[in-house]
Amino acid sequence: MHKKIDLGILTGISYVTGLDYYNGINEYFMQNSKPIYSLNPNPSMVFASVDCDKYVKLLEERNFDKVSDHLMDGITKLVNSGCNYLAIASNTGHICYEKVKQKYPGLNIIHIADCIAWELKKKSYYNVGLVGTKPTMEEDYLIGRLQLHGINTTVPEHVTDRTKIYDIICNELSYNVFKDDSRKSIIEIIRNLMKNETKSCISGCTEIELLVKQTDIPNVELFPSAQIHIKYIADLLLGRLNISKIQP
């Protein structure tokens, strides 16, 4: 018998992603549950939002300890509200994962990389491309977690490409601004990643997948991190998922 799930979701990184998670989890839950009293059942969740401006400033300064401390403020609110499960609605936000585990060893975290890895392994993809924020492409918190599952990642080789993606995320997508030119730029970068015969790519930023859809680049199989994470979170809330089974 699984213990009761009181789920906390950390958001604000950006608000666009938080809305996507809230909508997606509720829609999937509603479609896959049997209503008792209502036609629109929805799960119990607690959200905490952090200041995205401060978060991005600390990221740009590469002050990752302070980034983690900033995110921990929101996570502490969730823990204090009684949450025993945590989902971080951001790839980059998982930069605080180790600090969370140290401070709250009993907190069950549904890690976005574990969810992505399981979807990749279902299709036997062990060598994949990855686009996301600069920290996600350049640091180890996501790439290293995927490696624990046997997944090898390739990121854009040129810093100009990585910077361009990051600028689009921070200056456009995080403000709910979606431009065709930016879509074309990211598609071109993904296509260049595929030159080493890689057939799939992780949309490793929850805003990117709102801009670049599978229909935009049909010859590459995209793995949209937020959509995958949302589905696994909903399955957890539906009692279908034991997160220890997907951990490395």
C-alpha positions in Angstrom: 0.0 0.0 0.0 1.5 3.3 -1.1 1.5 6.2 1.4 -0.7 9.1 0.7 0.6 11.5 -2.0 0.7 15.1 -1.1 2.3 16.7 -4.1 4.1 20.0 -4.2 5.1 21.6 -7.5 7.8 24.3 -7.7 7.1 26.8 -10.4 7.8 30.4 -11.3 10.6 29.3 -13.6 8.7 30.7 -15.6 5.0 31.2 -15.0 4.3 30.0 -18.6 5.7 26.6 -17.6 3.7 26.6 -14.3 0.4 27.1 -16.3 1.4 24.4 -18.7 2.0 21.9 -15.8 -1.2 22.9 -14.0 -3.3 22.5 -17.2 -1.6 19.4 -18.4 -1.7 17.5 -15.1 -5.4 18.2 -14.6 -6.3 17.3 -18.2 -4.5 14.0 -18.1 -5.8 13.2 -14.7 -9.4 14.0 -15.8 -9.1 11.9 -18.9 -7.7 8.9 -17.0 -9.8 8.8 -13.8 -13.3 7.6 -13.0 -15.3 10.5 -11.5 -17.4 9.8 -8.4 -19.2 13.0 -7.8 -18.1 15.2 -10.7 -17.5 15.1 -14.4 -14.2 17.0 -13.8 -12.1 15.4 -11.1 -8.8 17.0 -10.4 -6.0 16.0 -8.1 -4.9 17.9 -5.0 -1.7 19.8 -5.6 0.2 22.6 -3.8 2.1 25.1 -5.9 4.9 27.5 -4.8 6.3 30.1 -7.1 9.7 31.8 -7.0 10.9 35.1 -8.5 12.0 34.3 -12.0 13.9 37.5 -12.5 16.2 36.8 -9.5 16.5 33.2 -10.6 17.7 34.1 -14.1 20.1 36.8 -12.8 21.8 34.2 -10.5 22.0 31.8 -13.4 23.6 34.3 -15.6 26.2 35.0 -12.9 26.7 31.2 -12.8 26.2 31.4 -9.0 24.6 28.0 -8.9 24.7 27.7 -5.1 22.6 30.8 -4.8 20.3 29.6 -7.5 19.7 26.4 -5.4 19.2 28.5 -2.3 16.6 30.7 -4.1 14.7 27.6 -5.3 15.0 26.0 -1.8 12.8 28.9 -0.5 9.9 27.7 -2.5 10.6 24.0 -1.8 10.7 24.7 2.0 7.2 26.3 1.7 6.0 23.1 0.0 7.5 20.9 2.6 6.1 23.1 5.4 2.6 22.8 3.9 2.8 19.0 4.3 4.0 17.9 0.9 5.8 14.5 0.8 6.3 14.4 -3.0 7.9 17.1 -5.1 7.9 17.9 -8.8 10.1 20.8 -10.1 8.4 22.3 -13.2 11.6 23.1 -15.0 14.6 21.2 -16.4 17.0 23.9 -15.2 15.3 24.0 -11.8 16.7 20.5 -11.1 20.0 22.2 -10.5 18.9 22.2 -6.8 18.2 18.4 -6.7 21.2 17.4 -4.6 20.7 20.2 -2.1 17.0 19.2 -1.7 18.0 15.6 -1.1 20.5 16.7 1.5 18.1 18.9 3.4 15.0 16.7 2.9 16.1 13.1 2.5 12.6 11.8 3.0 11.1 13.9 0.3 10.1 11.9 -2.8 11.2 13.8 -5.9 9.9 12.8 -9.4 12.9 13.8 -11.4 12.3 15.0 -14.9 15.4 13.2 -16.3 14.2 9.9 -14.9 10.9 10.3 -16.8 12.7 11.3 -20.0 15.1 8.4 -19.7 12.3 5.9 -19.4 10.5 7.2 -22.5 13.8 7.1 -24.4 14.6 3.6 -23.3 11.1 2.4 -24.4 12.2 3.2 -28.0 15.9 2.1 -27.5 17.3 5.6 -27.9 20.5 5.8 -26.0 22.2 8.5 -28.0 20.2 11.7 -28.2 20.5 15.4 -28.9 19.6 17.9 -26.2 18.6 21.6 -26.4 17.7 23.7 -23.4 19.0 26.6 -21.3 22.8 27.1 -21.2 23.1 25.5 -17.8 21.1 22.5 -18.9 23.3 22.0 -21.9 26.6 22.9 -20.2 26.3 21.6 -16.6 25.9 18.0 -15.3 22.6 18.0 -13.3 20.5 16.8 -16.2 23.1 15.2 -18.5 24.6 13.3 -15.6 21.3 12.0 -14.4 20.5 10.8 -18.0 23.9 9.1 -18.1 23.0 7.1 -15.0 20.3 5.6 -17.1 22.8 4.8 -19.9 21.6 7.8 -22.1 24.4 9.7 -23.9 23.6 13.3 -24.9 25.0 15.6 -27.6 24.5 19.4 -27.2 25.1 22.2 -29.8 28.8 22.4 -30.3 29.1 26.2 -30.7 28.6 28.5 -27.8 26.8 31.0 -30.2 24.1 28.4 -30.8 23.7 27.6 -27.1 23.6 31.3 -26.3 21.0 31.9 -29.0 18.7 29.3 -27.6 19.1 30.7 -24.1 18.3 34.2 -25.3 15.1 33.0 -27.0 14.1 31.2 -23.8 14.8 34.1 -21.4 13.7 37.1 -23.6 10.8 35.6 -25.5 9.4 32.2 -24.4 9.4 33.1 -20.7 7.2 36.1 -21.5 4.8 33.9 -23.6 6.2 35.4 -26.9 6.6 32.9 -29.7 8.3 34.0 -33.0 8.6 32.2 -36.3 12.2 33.3 -36.7 13.1 31.9 -33.3 11.3 28.6 -34.1 13.3 28.3 -37.4 16.6 29.1 -35.5 16.1 26.3 -33.0 15.0 23.8 -35.7 18.2 24.5 -37.6 20.3 24.0 -34.5 18.5 20.6 -33.8 19.0 19.6 -37.5 22.8 20.3 -37.1 22.8 18.1 -34.0 21.4 15.2 -36.0 24.4 15.2 -38.4 26.1 12.5 -36.3 23.2 10.1 -37.2 21.4 10.8 -34.0 17.6 10.3 -34.6 16.1 11.9 -31.6 16.3 15.1 -29.5 15.2 16.1 -26.0 13.4 19.4 -25.8 15.2 20.1 -22.5 13.4 23.3 -21.7 9.8 23.3 -20.9 9.2 26.4 -22.9 11.0 25.2 -26.1 8.4 22.5 -26.6 5.7 25.1 -26.7 7.6 26.8 -29.6 8.9 23.8 -31.6 6.4 21.0 -32.2 6.9 17.5 -33.7 5.1 18.6 -36.8 7.8 21.4 -37.3 10.6 18.8 -37.6 9.0 15.4 -38.6 12.3 13.7 -39.5 13.6 14.0 -35.9 11.7 12.4 -33.0 11.3 15.0 -30.3 11.0 14.1 -26.6 9.2 17.1 -25.0 10.5 17.0 -21.4 7.5 18.9 -19.8 4.9 16.8 -21.5 6.7 13.6 -20.5 7.1 14.9 -16.9 3.5 16.0 -16.7 2.3 12.5 -17.8 4.4 10.8 -15.2 3.3 13.2 -12.5 -0.4 12.5 -13.4 0.3 8.8 -13.3 1.8 9.2 -9.9 -1.3 11.0 -8.7 -3.5 8.3 -10.3 -1.7 5.6 -8.3 -0.2 4.1 -11.5 3.5 5.0 -10.8 6.0 4.1 -8.1 8.8 6.6 -8.7 11.4 4.2 -7.2 10.9 2.0 -10.2 12.1 4.7 -12.7 15.1 5.9 -10.7 18.6 4.9 -11.8 
